[in-house]
Amino acid sequence: QVQLVESGGGLVQAGGSLRLSCLASGRTFSSTVMGWFRQAPGKEREVVASISWSSGITGYAGSVKSRFTISRDSAKYTVSLQMTRLKPEDTAVYYCATRAVTSRNYAYWGQGTQVTVSS
């Protein structure tokens, strides 16, 4: 059973930084893509960033490009999201998720961690 556990959320002032981590367990992840998503109140869930576990190739939503950095530590089975220059509109519950490289469907999700950016 795949388990994803996020940590690192909290309250930060606009312009500040936070680092989210996602600890993965329960299987090998070499042929997967790890993604960070977020959902703000009243809005649809959106993808923020993704990374191929094997190649390290990354992708970002336009709204976070140049501010957020996704990375993975294969030895620790951890995927991180470094968030800088945070804005109030970044406030949301952030989730990590994983899918097979050959699938578009993120099959496993963490429980989420709240990020609140005050103005």
URKA-V849708 format. One record per residue. N is the residue number from 1. SS is DSSP state (@ for helix, = for strand, . for the rest). OMEGA is omega in whole degrees, 0 to 359 (* if undefined). BURIAL is + if it has 24 or more other ideal C-beta (glycine too) atoms within 12 Angstrom, else -. Layout:
N_SS_OMEGA_BURIAL / N_SS_OMEGA_BURIAL
//
This chain:
1_._179_- / 2_._175_+ / 3_=_177_- / 4_=_182_+ / 5_=_180_+ / 6_=_174_+ / 7_=_173_+ / 8_._178_+ / 9_._179_+ / 10_=_181_- / 11_=_181_- / 12_=_177_+ / 13_=_177_- / 14_._183_- / 15_._181_- / 16_._184_- / 17_._172_- / 18_=_176_+ / 19_=_177_+ / 20_=_177_+ / 21_=_178_+ / 22_=_179_+ / 23_=_183_+ / 24_=_178_+ / 25_=_172_- / 26_._179_- / 27_._172_- / 28_._188_- / 29_._188_+ / 30_._181_- / 31_._182_- / 32_=_171_+ / 33_=_176_+ / 34_=_181_+ / 35_=_170_+ / 36_=_178_+ / 37_=_173_+ / 38_=_177_+ / 39_=_176_- / 40_._180_+ / 41_._178_- / 42_._181_- / 43_._177_- / 44_._175_- / 45_._180_- / 46_=_177_+ / 47_=_181_+ / 48_=_183_+ / 49_=_177_+ / 50_=_180_+ / 51_=_174_+ / 52_=_184_+ / 53_._185_+ / 54_._186_- / 55_._184_- / 56_._178_- / 57_._185_- / 58_=_175_+ / 59_=_183_- / 60_=_169_+ / 61_._182_+ / 62_._184_- / 63_._183_- / 64_._182_+ / 65_._181_- / 66_._177_- / 67_._182_+ / 68_=_177_+ / 69_=_177_+ / 70_=_180_+ / 71_=_176_+ / 72_=_176_+ / 73_=_185_- / 74_._182_- / 75_._182_- / 76_._181_- / 77_._184_+ / 78_=_173_+ / 79_=_184_+ / 80_=_175_+ / 81_=_177_+ / 82_=_183_+ / 83_=_180_+ / 84_._179_- / 85_._184_- / 86_._181_+ / 87_._177_+ / 88_@_180_- / 89_@_173_- / 90_@_179_+ / 91_._183_+ / 92_=_166_+ / 93_=_182_+ / 94_=_182_+ / 95_=_166_+ / 96_=_183_+ / 97_=_180_+ / 98_=_176_+ / 99_=_173_+ / 100_=_179_- / 101_._183_- / 102_._183_- / 103_._174_- / 104_._188_- / 105_._173_- / 106_._189_+ / 107_._184_- / 108_=_185_+ / 109_=_170_+ / 110_._184_+ / 111_._178_- / 112_._176_+ / 113_=_185_+ / 114_=_172_+ / 115_=_179_+ / 116_=_180_+ / 117_=_181_+ / 118_=_182_- / 119_._*_-
//
